[in-house]
């Protein structure tokens, strides 16, 4: 209404109100909330962010990550239900506030990445190290693949745009969350970077609560009280978990070896 009033005044009484470049700039700011839903791109002070285009790039990266997984995983250990990044909190918030939902998703991704970095690379890591640095280190360590690295960068880029007030629709937020879930499934069984116990391992037909990430832990030339009785790698749960574990190869279902 304010903008329409200015246009009417300017049209009928031009000598009363003069539009200079500063007035035009203010009008542009006032108009943003009205036209934002119809814009494909947002541009301000030379910086441009195309949310939908970035989502499409993310779609491609996630698909490439899943293809990369198919090339390296063993067919008899194929599991698509390993949850590397939990999207539950984000999904609970998305209808109420899509920006807040993506902020929650970013927090979850950062939490998982920081735990992985502290566990595998640097237990004394500083909170000052950002996601970009951690992803770079995990990639160079061989923990995540090229496409997974790029997809995580793209997801956090989209989430950061939401955190800083970018216009995000419910549909776009849901798509980013769904793609994060798909990215989670690109981590092969044994190679998930979620270093937390999996409480649903029995329902998923897995051997133990740590099988989802055990392959990322060291294998010792001379096994000791840190080594898993079955997989040989250090138990992700630590010495206490390993010492209490009474499982052996006999506890693995024959179907795990026969499914093709």
Secondary structure, 3 states (H helix, E strand, C coil): CHHHHHHHHHHHCCCCCCCCHHHHHHHHHHHHHHHHHHCCCEEECCEEECHHHHHHHHHHHHHHHHHHHHHHCCHHHCCCCCCCCCCHHHHHHHCCCHHHHHHHHHHHHHHHHHHHHHHHCCCCCCCCCCHHHHHHHHHHCCCCCHHHHHHHHHHHHHHHHHHCCCCCCHHHHHHHHHHHHHHHCCCCCCCCCCCCCCCCCCCCCCCCCCCCCHHHCCECCCCCCCECCCCCEECCCCHHHHHHCCCCHHHCCCHHHHCC
